[in-house]
Amino acid sequence: MAKSSPGANLSLLMLLLWLAATMSWWGLAFAPQGGTAPVWLARLQSVCFGTQANGLPAPYGWGALIAGPLGMLALLWLGWTQELLAGLRALGRRPLGMGLMWLVALALVLETGWVAMRLGQGLLGAGGPQVNQSIAPLPAGYPRLERPAPDFVLVDQHGAKLSLAHLRGRPAIVSFGFGHCETVCPLVLRTVARSAKELAATVNPALVVITMDPWRDTPSALEGLRRNWELPERTLMLSGDVERVNRVLDQFGVARRRDERTGVIDHVPLVFVLDRDLRIVYALNNPPVSWIVEAVRRADGAGS
C-alpha cells in the first residue's frame, strides 16, 4: 500500500485543525450564560458575536460564525485540492483512518444537535426576555475579585455630581442599563430593585445604576427611567458626557456594542457588588435575587 505524500498529510492536519477551530468557535458562541458561567464568557460572547438576551448571536455574529469558517475552508480547498483528496482517500483505506473519520462525524452530529437545541431555546425565549431566577444558592466558592472599584465623577438624576467616594462606608450594588433597552435591562434592574428591598432592613446597600447610553439618557431623563424600572427613590441614577461615561463602563469591564444607526446596545447583564471600602467583591452575570442578596451579605461579612 502506497504511503500518502507529506503534502497530503499536511493538508489533512490543516483540515483537522480547521474542524477543531470551527467546532470550538460555534461552541463558544452558544455556551450558556448565567448561573455559574464565568463573567469573561459573557463578555467574550458579546464582543465576538453580539450575543443577545435570548442567547443568540446578533446579525454580525452570524456572519462571524458562518463566513469566517467557510472562508478558511475555501482557501484550504483552493490551495490544497489534490493533496486533500489524496489524503482523504489514503485515510479511508486504513482502519485507523476510517475510525477517525467516524469519530469526527459523530462529534459533528453531536455538536449540530446541541446547537439546534440552543437555537430552539433562544427562539422560544424570543417572545420575552428571561432573567435567571434559579433557586440554586450562590456557590460557596464563587470567585471573589477583591479589586478596587474604578473611580468616577458622574451626574445623578438631580443634576448633582457624584463620585465613587460618595459610596464609602456601606456596601453597594452597581448595575447598568439604558432607557431604550426593551430586552433584559428592565428585568435585570427590577431584579436589582427587589434585591435592594430585601436587604433594606439589614445591610441596606447603596444602589447605583449607570447608563450605557449617555447620548440619550441625559441626567434630566434619569428620574423617569428610575420610575419605569421600579427602582427605589434612593437609587443613584448616573449619566454624564459620552466620553466620561464610556470610560467608566470600560473601567468596570462592561462589554457592549452600539449600533450607530439605531442606537441599540448589545451588552452583558452584569451586576457588581462592592464592599464598604469600595472594592469590587463580586461580578455577577444575569443573577437572580437570591444571588445578589447573598453576595451583598458576604461582601459585608454577614453571609454564609
C-alpha positions as CSV (number, residue, x, y, z in Angstrom):
1,M,0.0,0.0,0.0
2,A,1.4,3.3,-1.1
3,K,2.1,5.8,1.6
4,S,0.4,9.3,1.4
5,S,2.7,12.2,0.5
6,P,3.9,14.8,3.0
7,G,1.7,17.3,1.3
8,A,-1.4,15.1,1.7
9,N,-0.6,14.5,5.4
10,L,-0.1,18.3,5.9
11,S,-3.4,19.1,4.2
12,L,-5.2,16.6,6.4
13,L,-3.7,18.1,9.5
14,M,-4.8,21.6,8.4
15,L,-8.3,20.2,7.7
16,L,-8.4,18.7,11.2
17,L,-7.3,22.0,12.8
18,W,-10.0,23.8,10.8
19,L,-12.6,21.4,12.1
20,A,-11.4,21.8,15.7
21,A,-11.3,25.6,15.4
22,T,-14.8,25.8,13.8
23,M,-16.4,23.5,16.4
24,S,-14.7,25.5,19.2
25,W,-15.9,28.7,17.6
26,W,-19.5,27.5,17.5
27,G,-19.3,26.1,21.0
28,L,-18.1,29.4,22.3
29,A,-21.0,31.2,20.6
30,F,-23.7,29.0,22.1
31,A,-22.3,28.3,25.5
32,P,-25.0,29.1,28.1
33,Q,-24.6,32.3,30.1
34,G,-25.9,33.0,33.6
35,G,-25.8,30.7,36.6
36,T,-22.2,29.6,37.3
37,A,-20.9,30.7,33.9
38,P,-17.9,33.0,34.3
39,V,-18.3,36.7,33.6
40,W,-15.5,36.6,31.0
41,L,-17.6,34.2,28.9
42,A,-20.4,36.6,28.6
43,R,-18.0,39.5,27.8
44,L,-16.3,37.4,25.1
45,Q,-19.6,36.3,23.5
46,S,-20.8,39.9,23.5
47,V,-17.6,41.2,21.8
48,C,-17.3,38.3,19.2
49,F,-20.9,37.6,18.4
50,G,-23.0,40.4,19.9
51,T,-24.9,37.8,21.9
52,Q,-28.4,39.0,22.8
53,A,-30.6,38.5,25.8
54,N,-32.1,35.3,24.3
55,G,-28.6,33.8,24.0
56,L,-28.5,34.0,20.2
57,P,-25.9,36.0,18.2
58,A,-26.6,39.3,16.7
59,P,-26.6,39.5,12.8
60,Y,-22.9,40.4,12.6
61,G,-22.3,37.4,15.0
62,W,-23.9,35.0,12.5
63,G,-21.6,36.4,9.8
64,A,-18.6,35.7,12.0
65,L,-19.8,32.2,12.7
66,I,-20.5,31.3,9.1
67,A,-18.4,33.5,6.8
68,G,-15.2,33.0,8.8
69,P,-15.0,29.2,8.8
70,L,-16.3,29.0,5.2
71,G,-13.7,31.4,4.0
72,M,-10.9,29.4,5.7
73,L,-12.2,26.2,4.2
74,A,-12.4,27.7,0.7
75,L,-8.8,28.8,1.0
76,L,-7.7,25.4,2.2
77,W,-9.6,23.7,-0.7
78,L,-8.4,26.0,-3.4
79,G,-4.8,25.8,-2.3
80,W,-4.6,22.0,-1.5
81,T,-7.3,20.4,-3.6
82,Q,-5.3,17.5,-4.9
83,E,-3.5,16.9,-1.6
84,L,-6.7,16.9,0.4
85,L,-8.4,14.4,-2.0
86,A,-5.3,12.1,-1.9
87,G,-5.1,12.4,1.8
88,L,-8.7,11.6,2.4
89,R,-8.5,8.6,0.0
90,A,-5.5,7.3,1.8
91,L,-7.1,7.8,5.2
92,G,-10.2,5.9,4.1
93,R,-8.2,2.9,3.2
94,R,-6.8,2.4,6.7
95,P,-8.9,1.0,9.6
96,L,-7.5,3.6,12.0
97,G,-8.2,6.4,9.5
98,M,-11.7,5.2,8.9
99,G,-12.2,5.1,12.7
100,L,-11.0,8.7,12.9
101,M,-13.4,9.8,10.2
102,W,-16.3,8.2,12.0
103,L,-15.3,9.8,15.3
104,V,-15.2,13.2,13.6
105,A,-18.6,12.6,12.0
106,L,-20.0,11.7,15.4
107,A,-18.6,14.8,17.0
108,L,-20.1,16.9,14.2
109,V,-23.6,15.3,14.6
110,L,-23.5,15.8,18.4
111,E,-22.5,19.4,18.2
112,T,-25.0,20.1,15.5
113,G,-27.8,18.6,17.7
114,W,-26.6,20.7,20.6
115,V,-26.5,23.9,18.6
116,A,-30.0,23.1,17.3
117,M,-31.2,22.7,20.8
118,R,-29.7,26.0,21.9
119,L,-31.3,27.7,18.8
120,G,-34.6,26.3,19.8
121,Q,-34.3,27.6,23.4
122,G,-33.3,31.0,22.1
123,L,-36.2,31.2,19.6
124,L,-38.7,30.0,22.2
125,G,-37.5,32.7,24.5
126,A,-37.5,35.4,21.9
127,G,-41.1,36.5,22.8
128,G,-39.9,37.8,26.1
129,P,-36.5,38.2,27.8
130,Q,-35.7,35.9,30.6
131,V,-33.7,36.6,33.7
132,N,-32.0,33.8,35.6
133,Q,-34.2,33.2,38.6
134,S,-32.6,29.8,39.6
135,I,-33.3,28.8,43.1
136,A,-29.9,27.3,43.4
137,P,-27.9,29.2,46.0
138,L,-24.8,31.3,45.2
139,P,-22.0,28.7,45.3
140,A,-19.8,28.9,48.4
141,G,-16.7,29.0,46.2
142,Y,-18.0,31.7,43.8
143,P,-14.9,33.8,43.0
144,R,-14.2,37.0,45.0
145,L,-12.5,39.7,43.0
146,E,-11.4,42.0,45.8
147,R,-10.2,44.7,43.5
148,P,-10.7,48.5,43.8
149,A,-13.7,49.8,42.0
150,P,-12.9,52.4,39.3
151,D,-13.2,55.9,40.5
152,F,-15.6,58.2,38.6
153,V,-17.4,61.5,38.7
154,L,-20.8,61.4,37.0
155,V,-24.1,63.3,37.3
156,D,-27.1,62.0,39.1
157,Q,-30.8,62.4,38.3
158,H,-30.9,65.6,40.4
159,G,-28.1,67.2,38.4
160,A,-25.5,66.8,41.2
161,K,-22.0,65.5,40.6
162,L,-21.4,62.2,42.4
163,S,-18.1,60.4,42.8
164,L,-17.2,56.8,43.9
165,A,-16.2,58.2,47.3
166,H,-19.9,59.0,48.0
167,L,-20.5,55.3,48.4
168,R,-17.8,54.7,51.0
169,G,-19.0,53.2,54.3
170,R,-21.7,50.9,53.0
171,P,-22.0,48.0,50.6
172,A,-23.2,48.9,47.1
173,I,-24.9,47.2,44.2
174,V,-23.8,48.7,40.8
175,S,-25.6,47.8,37.6
176,F,-26.1,49.2,34.1
177,G,-28.9,49.8,31.6
178,F,-30.3,52.2,29.1
179,G,-33.7,53.7,28.5
180,H,-34.4,52.3,25.0
181,C,-33.5,48.7,26.1
182,E,-36.6,46.6,25.6
183,T,-35.0,43.2,26.4
184,V,-33.0,42.4,29.5
185,C,-32.5,45.8,31.1
186,P,-35.9,46.2,32.7
187,L,-35.9,42.7,34.1
188,V,-32.4,42.8,35.5
189,L,-32.9,46.2,37.1
190,R,-36.2,45.1,38.6
191,T,-34.3,42.1,40.0
192,V,-31.8,44.5,41.5
193,A,-34.6,46.6,42.9
194,R,-36.2,43.5,44.6
195,S,-32.8,42.6,46.0
196,A,-32.3,46.0,47.5
197,K,-35.7,45.9,49.0
198,E,-35.0,42.6,50.7
199,L,-31.7,44.0,52.1
200,A,-33.2,47.3,53.2
201,A,-33.9,46.3,56.8
202,T,-30.4,44.8,57.4
203,V,-27.4,45.7,55.2
204,N,-29.2,48.5,53.3
205,P,-26.7,48.8,50.4
206,A,-26.4,51.8,48.1
207,L,-27.9,51.2,44.7
208,V,-26.2,52.6,41.7
209,V,-27.3,52.4,38.0
210,I,-25.0,53.8,35.3
211,T,-26.5,54.4,31.9
212,M,-24.8,52.7,28.9
213,D,-26.5,55.3,26.6
214,P,-25.3,58.8,27.6
215,W,-26.3,60.0,24.1
216,R,-30.0,59.7,25.1
217,D,-30.1,59.0,28.8
218,T,-29.2,62.5,29.9
219,P,-29.4,63.5,33.6
220,S,-32.8,65.0,33.1
221,A,-34.2,61.7,31.8
222,L,-32.8,59.6,34.7
223,E,-35.7,60.1,37.1
224,G,-38.2,58.8,34.6
225,L,-36.1,55.8,34.0
226,R,-35.8,55.1,37.7
227,R,-39.6,55.1,37.9
228,N,-40.0,52.9,34.8
229,W,-37.6,50.3,36.2
230,E,-39.4,50.4,39.6
231,L,-36.2,51.3,41.4
232,P,-36.3,52.7,45.0
233,E,-36.3,56.5,45.3
234,R,-32.8,56.4,46.9
235,T,-31.3,54.8,43.8
236,L,-28.4,56.8,42.4
237,M,-29.0,57.1,38.6
238,L,-25.9,58.2,36.8
239,S,-25.0,59.7,33.4
240,G,-22.7,62.4,32.1
241,D,-20.9,63.3,29.0
242,V,-20.4,60.5,26.5
243,E,-16.6,60.1,26.8
244,R,-16.7,60.1,30.6
245,V,-19.5,57.5,30.8
246,N,-17.9,55.2,28.3
247,R,-14.6,55.4,30.1
248,V,-16.3,54.4,33.4
249,L,-18.0,51.5,31.6
250,D,-14.7,50.3,30.1
251,Q,-13.0,50.5,33.6
252,F,-15.8,48.3,35.0
253,G,-15.3,45.9,32.1
254,V,-18.8,46.2,30.7
255,A,-18.7,44.6,27.3
256,R,-21.1,46.2,24.8
257,R,-21.6,47.0,21.2
258,R,-23.6,50.0,20.0
259,D,-25.4,50.1,16.6
260,E,-24.6,53.6,15.4
261,R,-27.6,53.6,13.1
262,T,-30.3,52.6,15.7
263,G,-28.6,53.3,19.0
264,V,-29.3,49.8,20.2
265,I,-26.7,48.4,22.6
266,D,-25.9,44.7,22.9
267,H,-24.5,44.1,26.3
268,V,-23.9,41.7,29.1
269,P,-26.3,41.9,32.1
270,L,-23.7,42.5,34.8
271,V,-24.2,43.3,38.5
272,F,-21.3,44.3,40.7
273,V,-21.3,44.1,44.4
274,L,-18.9,46.5,46.3
275,D,-17.9,46.3,50.0
276,R,-17.7,49.3,52.4
277,D,-14.2,50.1,51.3
278,L,-15.2,50.4,47.6
279,R,-13.7,47.1,46.5
280,I,-15.5,45.0,43.9
281,V,-16.1,41.8,45.7
282,Y,-18.4,40.0,43.2
283,A,-19.2,40.4,39.5
284,L,-22.5,38.6,38.7
285,N,-23.8,37.7,35.3
286,N,-27.6,37.8,35.0
287,P,-28.1,36.9,38.6
288,P,-31.3,36.0,40.5
289,V,-32.5,38.0,43.5
290,S,-31.1,35.3,45.9
291,W,-27.6,35.6,44.4
292,I,-27.5,39.4,44.7
293,V,-28.7,39.3,48.3
294,E,-26.2,36.6,49.4
295,A,-23.4,38.4,47.5
296,V,-24.1,41.6,49.4
297,R,-24.2,39.8,52.7
298,R,-20.9,38.1,52.0
299,A,-19.3,41.3,50.9
300,D,-20.4,42.9,54.2
301,G,-19.2,39.9,56.2
302,A,-22.7,38.6,57.1
303,G,-23.2,35.9,54.5
304,S,-22.9,32.1,54.8
